[in-house]
Amino acid sequence: MLLRQFEEIEEKVEKLIGICKSLEVANLKLSNKIKSLEEELQGKIEAETKSADEKALIRSKVDNLLVRLDELAEN
């Protein structure tokens, strides 16, 4: 009787160890996915910043050209 109880406890412990191992694997996969998504997000943020900088530069150049045209039209 006592031996059977130990066997049941041992089976439950083995099952829990298996569950823990599978959760560790799942956690590692999720951590890797998070890292990948963070890297992708960072790349998109950098691309958006670059695009905004280019847009500002283009707007500045156009504004300067408009000012020069206005000055030319006044003369």
C-alpha positions as CSV (number, residue, x, y, z in Angstrom):
1,M,0.0,0.0,0.0
2,L,2.7,2.5,1.0
3,L,4.8,1.5,-1.9
4,R,1.9,2.1,-4.3
5,Q,1.5,5.6,-2.9
6,F,5.1,6.4,-3.5
7,E,4.8,5.1,-7.1
8,E,1.8,7.4,-7.6
9,I,3.7,10.4,-6.1
10,E,6.6,9.5,-8.4
11,E,4.4,9.4,-11.4
12,K,2.9,12.8,-10.6
13,V,6.3,14.3,-10.0
14,E,7.5,12.9,-13.4
15,K,4.4,14.3,-15.0
16,L,5.0,17.7,-13.4
17,I,8.7,17.6,-14.6
18,G,7.5,17.0,-18.1
19,I,5.0,19.9,-17.9
20,C,7.8,22.2,-16.6
21,K,10.1,21.2,-19.4
22,S,7.5,21.8,-22.1
23,L,6.6,25.2,-20.5
24,E,10.3,26.1,-20.5
25,V,10.5,25.3,-24.2
26,A,7.3,27.3,-24.9
27,N,8.7,30.2,-22.8
28,L,12.0,30.1,-24.8
29,K,10.1,30.2,-28.1
30,L,7.9,33.1,-26.9
31,S,11.0,34.9,-25.7
32,N,12.6,34.5,-29.1
33,K,9.5,35.6,-30.8
34,I,9.4,38.8,-28.6
35,K,13.0,39.5,-29.5
36,S,12.3,39.1,-33.2
37,L,9.2,41.3,-33.0
38,E,11.2,44.0,-31.0
39,E,13.9,43.9,-33.7
40,E,11.3,44.2,-36.4
41,L,9.6,47.1,-34.6
42,Q,13.0,48.9,-34.1
43,G,13.7,48.6,-37.8
44,K,10.3,50.0,-38.7
45,I,10.8,52.9,-36.2
46,E,14.2,53.7,-37.8
47,A,12.7,53.5,-41.3
48,E,9.8,55.9,-40.2
49,T,12.3,58.3,-38.7
50,K,14.4,58.3,-41.8
51,S,11.3,58.9,-43.9
52,A,10.2,61.8,-41.7
53,D,13.7,63.3,-41.9
54,E,13.7,63.0,-45.7
55,K,10.2,64.5,-45.9
56,A,11.4,67.5,-43.8
57,L,14.4,68.0,-46.0
58,I,12.3,67.9,-49.1
59,R,9.8,70.3,-47.6
60,S,12.7,72.7,-46.6
61,K,14.1,72.6,-50.1
62,V,10.7,73.3,-51.7
63,D,10.1,76.1,-49.3
64,N,13.5,77.6,-50.2
65,L,12.7,77.3,-53.9
66,L,9.4,79.0,-53.4
67,V,11.1,81.9,-51.5
68,R,13.6,82.2,-54.3
69,L,10.8,82.3,-56.9
70,D,8.9,84.9,-54.9
71,E,12.1,87.0,-54.7
72,L,12.6,86.6,-58.5
73,A,9.0,87.6,-59.2
74,E,9.4,90.7,-57.1
75,N,12.4,91.9,-59.1
